[in-house]
């Protein structure tokens, strides 16, 4: 990969900004997202080969966010998408106005200059996705229209002499049928970038950088068995071997056989210097009588930090702490939109470096979740762990609604294991973003045999999603739901009713607590 930044994306607040980056990465081109107000001098220091300006819910004519207009003088390819196009037009002397009518949803794109590099491979007439109220009324000097829709005369514009393009529709969304081809054309035919962003290159670069940073010192890692921490463990083990000490804390809130699987995989199969601490009693004692979900999370986080700190301090030469921070976390931390409302706190070891005076290593901070999974496969992580559904830090502690007891955890573990077993058997597991069971603090009357029962209720939750930000309930076959219900009721003592959660996010969240 070149020393230059291949592609810079300036974020003006679009809900699709991360999707633009993912589409670019799918083409094996490295890109970074930065806020729209990134100083021009920093942009010059990054030396990007090309720039994309994202969309925005704001309006150019109503004091919407603006980047330094000096960016249009850098003599590099720039693509403005929706708001980004309107900003480019406005900054370079064109006119942007409020449209006679807003345009949301599908539109027919009609190409007027099919020989243009950015339109190669697109049919003369295709479906695109629009989402705008304003529109470009008159083009800046030196620009021309190369595609239009019935309601938008300037659906795609370009400068006649320089590689400056604007597109009113959103090529990054799947509803724009040839959107991927449009972006591919910008990358390779306009910006002349190379598809050299691969996991093999990433592994080589990361190993080199980690060895240089760490030297002969020790790295500690909080290993949970989830995808992110597991991939971090394998990557760092490949880089420094026994200098990595993963610490696996069993908080008593794991799924059935999960602790044994982590130990078998990392200590036995990968020969890591794994430290295992069974602290289930500490967590259950600390959670006794607690029913408030936010209080549960804080207690679980506090106890974890205490145990992790104690164990880490006993490791000689430990100077580095590794974490599984991903690129969406990095983007969110620098977002110009500011902190979002706290829906629920997250359990992470993020507070440890300051308290323990450890240097931080975040080898996955450039990657999206799908890239982490790809990296895991490249490193030899078993498919069962690579494709594992997201699992919350507090574990089953927030899937047992109400008070947490060992007995209630056992009921949930057995029910959850049955549900996942049936989902896998039906070949649905990899088609679903997340699936799990929740134990409700609700008992109901039932009949089992000739006897009246008054037992617990299990809720089954299955959702489809791209990134977890929004989600819809999974429309799985009825017979699968029937098998899950029958097995749980027949095999899990203490349960006589199973329900299926058909709530979407929003307004609901994926987890119940």
N, C-alpha and C positions, 0 to 999 in steps of 0.2 A: 504494500500500500504506500502511496506517495506521502512524503512529509507534509505536503499541503493538505488542508481539510478538503476532501472531495466536494461535499455539499453542506451548505449552511441553510437551515430552515429558521426563519424569523417568525415567531409566534405572536399573532395579534389577538389570540383568544378563541380561535375556532375550536369547536368540539371535535373536529377532524384532524387537528395538527399531528397528534401521535400516529394517526392512521397514515398520514402522508409519509412520515418517517418509516413506518413499517413497510409500506409499499416500496420505498426506495431501497431499504435493506433487503427486501425479497429479491431485488435485482443484483444483490451482492455489491452494492455501493454503500460505503460508510457515510453516515450523515449525522449531524447534531442539531438539536433544537435549542434555540436561545431566545430570550425575550426580545420583543420588537425594538426596545430602547437600548439595545447593545451599542455602546459607543463605536463610532466609525473607526477610531484608531484600533480598537480591539478586533473589529472585523478585518481590518487590513493586516493585523498581526496573525490572525488565523489563516489568512491568505487562501480563502476558499476558491475552488475552481468554479463553482456555480452557487447560486442562491435561489431559494424558493421563499416567497412571501405568502403566508397562510391566509385563510379567510378570517372572518371576525363577525361577532354578532353586532358590532358597532357600525356607525355610519361615517363615511369620509366627510360628508357635508355637515355633520353634527359633531365635530371635534372628536372624531374617533382617534385611536392610537396611531402614531406616525413614527416611522423610523427616520434616521438621518437621511435626508434626500441626497447626500453625497454618495450614497451607495449606487445610484444610477449613473455615476461617472466613473465607476471602477473598471469599465471595459471587460466585464465578465458576463456570462450568460445569467439572466434572471428571469424567473417565471413567477408571475403574480397570479394567485388563485382567488377568484371571487373578490373579496375585499382587497386582496393583494393587487389584483388587476386594477380596481378602481383607484387605489392609492397611487399606483404607478402612473395611471393616466392623469390624475389630478396633480401629482408632483411635477410632471413633465409638460404641463400646459394644456391638458385636455379639460373637458368639462364632465363632471359627474352630477347627476340629478336624481331626484326621487322618481321612480318609475310610475307610469300611469297606473299600472297594477303590479303587485308583487308576483314573483314567479317562484313557486316551491313545488318540487316534485319533478316528474319526468318531462322532458322536452325532446324535440327532434332537432338534432344538429345537422346542418347542411353545409358542407364544405364548398368553399368558392375557389380555393387555391390548393388543389390536391397535391401539387408538386412541392409544397413547403415541407422542410425536413420534419417538423413537429407533427405533421398530419399523415406521414407515410404509413401505409397499412390500414388506415381507417377508411371505411366505406363512405361514399358521398352522403349517405343519410344514415344516422344511427341515434340510439337513445342515450341521453345524458341526464344528469341529475342537477337541477337548479335549486338554489336557496338564497334568494336575494330580493331586496326591496328597491335599492338604488341601482342605477345602471350608468354606463358611460354614454353620454349624449354625443360628444364630439371627441375625436381622437387627437392626441398631441401631434405636433408637427413631426413628420418623419415616420409616422405609424400608418399601417393599413389593416383593413379587416380581411381575415382569411377564412372565417366561418361564422355562421349566424343561425339563429332560431327564429321562429315566427314572431316572438315577442322581444327578441334581443338582437339588434342589428350587429353589434360587435360582440359576438360570443367568444371569438378568439381574435386577438390582435397581435401584430408583431411590428417591430421596427424594421424599416427597409434596409438599413445598413449594419445594425448592431444586433446581437443575439438577445434581444429583450422581447419577452412574450407575456401576454396576459390572457387568461382564460376565465370566462364568467361561470362556467359550470365546475363541478367538483370531480375531477378525474380519479381521485383517490377512493371514492366509494364504489361499491360493487354495482350500484344502480347505473353508473356510467359504463355501458357495456364494453366500450373500447378504451376505458380510462387507463388501464395498465399499459396499453400500447402507446397511448399519448405520453405518459410519464417516461416510458422506456425510450421513446423518441427524443424527449428532452435530454435525458441522461446521456444517451449514446450518439445521437445524430447532431444534437445542438451543442451540448457541453463536452462531448467526446471523452467521457469518463470511462474508466476500465472497471469491469466487474471482478475486483480483486478482494472484496470483503468476504472471507470465508472463515469457517471455524478453525480450519487448519492453521491459517495465518494468525488468527486470534490466539490460539494456544501457544504457538511459537513466540509471539510477541509478549504474551503474559508471563510465560516461564522465564524469559530473558529479564523482564522488568522486575519480577518478584525476586529472583536470585540476586540481582543487583541491589535491590532495596533491603533485603533481609540479611544477606551475608551468612554468618554462621549462627544467628540468633533463632529463637524459638517462636513459632506462631501458635496461638491458641484459637480455637474455633468452637462456637456453640453449635453442635450438630443436632438437628431435630429429626432427621430422616426425611424431611421434605425435599422437594426438587432443588430449591435454591442452595440450601446448606450442603446438600449431598454433592452437587456439582462443584461448589467451592472446595469441598474436601478433596475430591478427586483431582481437581486442577492444581491445588497447592501441593498435594502429595506427589504429583508428577513433577512439580518444580523443586521441592525441597525434601521430599521423603520423610524421614523420621523427625525432622525439625518441626513438623506439624503435629500438634497434639489436639485432636478433636475431643471435646467434652460433651458427653451425651447424658443429660439429666432426665431420668424417668420421673415425671411429675405425677404419675398415677392417673393421668387424664388422656392416655394414649388409646388408640384403637386396639382391637384384639390382635395379639401376637406381634404388635408393632415393635416393641423393645427388642424382642428376640431377632426380628428381621434386620434391624439396624446393626446389632452386634454381629450377626452372622455375615452380613454384607461387608462391613467396613473393617472389622477386626480379623475375620477369618479369610474372606475372599480377597480383600485388598491389602491385607497385612498392615493396617494402620495402627499407630500407637494410641488406640482409643481408650479413653477413661470413661467408665460407666458409673454413674451415681444413681442408686435407687433412692429417691427422695419422696416417694409416693406418700409415705406417712406424714412428712412435714407439710405437704400441700393439703392433704385431706384434713389435717388438724387445723391448719390456718383457715380453711374454707368452711369449717363446721358452723352451721346455722346461718350462713350467708346466702341471701337470695337475690340481691340486687346485682344485675349483670356488670355494671361498671365497677362496683366494688369487687366483684369476683376477679375481673381483669387486673385491677390494681394489686390485689393480694397475690395473684399468681405471678405477676411481673416482679413484685418486691421479693418474694421468696426465691424466685429463679435467680435474681441478681445476687442475693445474699449467698446462695449455694455456689453459683458460678464464680463469684469473687473469691470465696474461700478456697475453692479447688484451684483456681488459676494462680493464686499466690503461692501455692505449694509446688508449682512447676518452675524449676530453676531455669534462668535465662530467658523467661518469657518477656518479650519486648513488643510483640505485635498481636493485634486482635483482628481476625478476619470476619467479615460480615457479608451476607448475601444481598447487599443493596443492588437493586436493578435500575435500569435507566428511567422508567416511569417515576421512581422515587426521586431521582436526581432532578428530573424535569419539574416535578411538583414543588421541590424545595426552592427552585429559582423562578417559579411562575410569577408573572407580573400581576396575576389576578388576586394574589394574596391568599392567606389561609382560608380553607373552606370550613364550614361549620363542623364541629366535632359530632359526628354521628355516634361513634364509639371509639375508645382509645385502642391502640394496637400494642400487643405484647411483643417486644423486640429487645435485643441486647444493646440497642443504640445508646443507652446512657452509660455503658460501661467504660468507654475510653477515657472520659474525663475523670471518673472516679478512680480508675486504676492506673492512670498515667501510661496507657499503652498507645503505640502508634497503630493507626487504622489501615487495614488492607481491604479493599473492596474490588476484587477482580472482575465482578460481573456488572459493574456500574455503567458499562457502555451497552449492555444487552437488554433487549426485550425478552419477555417470558418465553416466546416461541423459540428465540435464539438460544436461551438457556437450555431448553429441552434438546435442541439440535446439538449443542455442545456436550450435553450429558451422553448422548448416543455416541458421539465421537470419542469420548473418554472411556466408554465401555460400561456405563451405568446400566443396570438391568432395566428392560423396558417397563417392568412393573413399577419401578421407581421413577423413571423418566416421565411416564404418562400419568403419574399419580395426580388425582384431583387436589386442588388447594385444600389445605387443612389449617385452621386458625391456630395461632400461637397458644391460646388458652385451652386448646384441644376440646375434649368432651365437656370441659367445665362450663362452656357456654352452649352446649347442646343438651345438657341436663337442665331443663328449665326449673328454677326454684332451687331448693337445697340440694347440695351434692353429698351423697353418701356412697360408700363402697358398693352397697347393694344396688342402688339406682344406676351407678356406673356399669355394673355387670350386666344389668338388663339392657342398657343402651348398647354396650359392646356387642352382645350377642345379636341383637336386632340389626345393628349396622352391618355386621359381618354377613348376615344372611342377605340383606338387601344388595350389598356390593357383589356377593357371589352370584346372585340371580341376574344382576345387571351385566356382569361379565359373561355369564353363560348365554345371555340373549344378544351378545355382541353389540351392546349399547354403551359400554363404559367409555370408549374413546370418542363417542359421538356426543357425549354430554360434558359440559364444562365442570359441573360439580354435582355430586350426589351423596346424600347422607341421611341419617335418621336423627330425630329429635325426640327426647323423652319429655312428655308434657306433664305438668302437675295436675292432671285431670284423670279422674277415675270414673268409670261408667259401668252400668249393669250389663252382664252378658249371660249366656247360657252355654256351658261346656259339658257335654254329656247330659245328664239329667239334673245337673246342679246349677244353681244361680251363682254367678261370679260378680265381683266388684273389683275390677283390676285397672291397670294402667293403659294409657293411650300412647301409641307411637305415631309420629308424623314423618312421612317420607318426603324428602325435598330433592328434586332433580331440576337443574336449570341449564339452559343454553345461553352462552355468552361468548363474546370475543375477547373481552379484557376484564370482566368482572365489574365494570363501571355501570353497565346496564345488563339486565338479564330477563329472560322469559322462561316460564315453566316448560319443561320438556314434554312434548307430546309422545310419550312412549306407548307401546302397545298395551291395551287393556289386560291382555293375558299375562304380561310381565308383572303388572301391578297386582293382579290376582295371585300369582305365585308368591310374590313377596309377602303379601298379606297373610296368605294361608300358612306359609312356613313360619313367619314370626309368631303368629297366634298359637300354632301347634307346638313350636319348639322352644319358645322363650317363656319360661314360667313367670307369671305376673303380668302378662299382656293379653287383653281380650279384644282390642280394637286398634285398627291401623287406618290412618287417613292420609290423603295425598294433598300436598300444598300446591295450589295453582295460582299463587300470587306472583306478580312480576316486580322487578326492581327498575325504577321506582314504581309504586310508592313503598313497597316492602323492601327490606334488605335481603340478601341471600341467606345469611345466618339469621337465626331467630333472636339472638342476643348479641 
